[in-house]
């Protein structure tokens, strides 16, 4: 039995579907996402039920469908289109950002080269949170491998054959030993389990926060969890909620991109990057995304 719903979403002029698809193409083994030149299929859990999200891009429209392994009767429509719009970055005020800074001597040319760039979001804030913890202080390649092993350890498969990225309730069922066997350090395993329990119990209402993103409340709540630091919070606010003003000065790829942009010999330190990014508030994270895109090194 399958329940489906489909939406068609008009795309703005200059929309860049390749950026969205590249974000979901990180894992070449495609255990949970399969990407073509114009489409994405992703396994996920919708209220605990295995689901497959499909998005296909045409010139002016994105057509999205979600198929649940469940009988009809669940209310999908009210939540599905807003989720897809967030994932595609359609709520991001990139036009205002480009208008403001297209003449900026430091970043104007960088913006012009990638006009219309938006930040792809994860399907849920919880996915962004667990991905951020997974990627702490390791390379992108290592993080992708850990993420794959987490999905396999969770062991939830949709009828399409895709494995589903675990939600908080499913991840909370994994023991620390399960996560250690998947390659996570003891510290990351404990942090992931603590976050999963908090979300599953409603103490971290990430989905409820998604509509309005109360930034300071999210920041305070996440920083209270051992193993979550400022970089993780700013990354989650960006990839999970679409907040474009996080100062990602602690991100190595951002600092490398800034070094290349400025043409400096030595490495750019965190303090220097923080001061440089400050001039671009309230779009500091969007500038960081442009630096990611401009760099030769893949970013998170």
N, C-alpha and C positions, 0 to 999 in steps of 0.2 A: 504494500500500500504506500502511496506517495501523495503528499500534498504539495502543490506548486503555486507560486505566484510570480508574475512577471511585471516589470515596469520598464518604460522607455523614458530616458532622461535626455533632454536636449543638452548639447555640449556647446560651450562658448567658442567663439572664433579663436583659432590658434591653440585649441586644446591639444595636449601632447600625450596621447595614449601610450606611446612607447615608454615614457617615464613610469607609468603605473605598471605596465607589464614587466619592465625590468626589475622592479622591486619584488615582484612575486616570482621571478625567474631565478632567484638566488640559488635554489637547490636543484642541481642538475638531475638528481635522482627522482624528483617529482613524486615523492610519496604522498604529499598532501595538496600540491598545486601543480597544474599542468597549463602551460602557457604556449600559445601560438603567436603568429605575427599580429593577430587582431583580436585575441580572446584569452580569457582566463577562466579556469575551473578550479575551485578551491573547496576542500573538505573542512567542515567546521561543525561545531555543536550549536544548535539553536534551542535554547531552554532545555539542554541536556539531550536533545534528539539529534542523531546524525543527519547532516544536511550537506548539500552540494550547492555552492554559489557559482553561477556562471555569469560572465560579463562579456559581451561582444561589442566591439567598437565599429561603427560606421563613420562616415564623414562628419555628420552633425549630430549623431545620436548614439548613446550607449544603451543597449538592451540588456537588462539584468534579470536573472531568474534564480529563485531558490527552490530546491526540491528537498523536502523532508521525508525521511523514512517514517511516516506517520499517517494516520487517517486524517482526512479533512476535518477542519473544525478549529484549528488554531488561528489566532488573529495575526496574520503576517504583514498585511499591507501597511498598517500604521507605523511599524518599526523598520520595515525593509528598505523603503526608498530613502529615508534619512541615513541609514547605515551605508548604503551605496554612495550616496552623495558625499558623505564624510570620507569614505575610502578613496574617492576620485579627487578629493580636494576642492570640490565645487563651492564650498563655503568659505574658501580662503580669498582674502581681498588682494589678490596678486596684481590686479589692474591698478589699484591705488598705490601699491608699493612701486610698481614700474613707473607710474606717472611722477611719483615723488623723486625717484632716484635715477631716472634715465640719463640725466645730465651730470650725475655725480662723477668726479674725476677718478675716483678709486674703483667704483663698481659699475659705472654706467655701461661700459663696453661688455662686461661680463653678463649683465642683465640682457643687453641687446642680443647677444649670441644665443641666449636661451629664453627668449621672451615667452611668457605664458607658463613658465615652470611652476608646478605645484608640488606639494609634498604628498606623496602617497601615504595613506593611513592603513593601519591594520584593520581587520574586520571588527575587532572589539578592543576596548582599552586593556582588557586583561591580556590579550595576546601581545600588545605592545609592552606591557609591564614584564611579562615573563621573557620576552625576547631581549629586553634591555638588561635584565639580570643575567641571562644566558651569555650575553656578549660582553660583560664587564671584563676589561683588561685582557682580552684575547683577540686574535685576528678574526676577520669576517669569515674566512674559510673554516676556522675552528668553531666559530659560533653556529654556522649553518649546520655543521656536522652534529653538534650537540642538540640543536633544535630538532633535527631529524630523529635523533635517538630518543628524545623526549616524546615526540609524536608516536613513535613505534612502541615505546614503553607504555603509553596511555592505552594503545591498542583498540581504538574505536574506529570502525570502518563503515563508510557509507555504501549503499547498494551500488553506486557507480564504480566502486573499487578503490576510491580515494580514501586514505586515512584522514581522520578529522583532528584538527588542532584541538587539544583538550581545553575545556573550560575549567573554572576554578573548582567546581565540585569533583570533576574527574581527576584533576591533578592532586587534590587533597587526599585522594584514596591511595596515592603512591607513597610508599614508605621511603624514608631517607635512603635505605639500602637499594631501593629500586632506582633512585636517581643517581646514586653513586655508581651503580652498575652501568648506567647509561653514560657515564663519563663526567658527571658533575662533581665538583669539589664538595667537601662536607659543608663549607660555608654557603655556597650557592644552593645546595640542596635544602639546607635549613631555611634560607631566605625564601625560596620558592614555595616550600610547604607552608611557611608562616603567612605569606601573602595569599596563597590559595585558601587557607582557612578563613582569613579575615574577609576575603571577598565572598566566599561561599556563605559565611555567617551573616553577611550584610553590614559588617563593620567598615568595609571599604566599598561603598556602593558605586562602583565604577560606571556601570551602565546608566544609572540614574544621573550621574554627573556628566555623561556624554553630551547631553543636549545643551548644557549651559557652561560647562567647564569652570567651576569655581576654583580658580587657579591656586589661591593661597590655601584654601582648605585641602585641596589635593596635595599640595606641596607639604604642608604640615603633617598630614596623615601618613604620607609615604615616608617622609624622613624619620618618623617615629619607629619605623620597622628596621631592625638591625640588618645591615647588608645593603641598604638603599641609601645612596648618596646623591649629591646635587646633579651630577651628570645623568644618572638614571632617571631622576625626576624630570629634568628638562627634556630628556629624550622621550619619556612616556607622554609628557604634555604635548609634544610635537606629533609623534606617531600615533598616539592613542586618542588625542582630543583635538588635534589641529591647531594648537596654540602656537602662534608664530613668533613669540617674543622671548623664548627661552635662550639664555646665553650659553651656548654650547662651546664655550672657550676651553673646556677640559677635553674636548674631543680631538684625538690625534689627527684624524683626517681633516678636520676643520683647520687646525693649525698648519698642517702641511699645505693646504690650499691657500691659506693666507700668506705663507712664506713665498709660494710661487707667484701669487698676485702682486705682492710688494717687491718681489725680486731681491729679497735679503739673502745674505750668505748664511748666517746662523739660523738656528731653529727659533721659531716664535714661541715664547713662553706663554703660560696660561694668563699671567697678569697682563701682558701686552695684548693678547688676543681679546681678553675681556674688555680692556679699555678701547680697543679698536672697534669691536662690535657694538659698544654702548651707543655710538653715534647713530646707529640704525634702528634704535627702538622706535616703534613697537614691532619691528620685523626682523629682529636679530636672528631668529632661527631660520627664517626664510633666506637671509643672507648666507647662513651656514649651509643651507641646502644648495645654494648656487655654488658655494665653494666645493662641496662634495661633488657636484655634477661636473665642475671644471677640472677637478683633479684626476690624475691617472689612477689613483688608488680607489677601489670600490669602497663605499661607505655603508654604514648600517642603515 
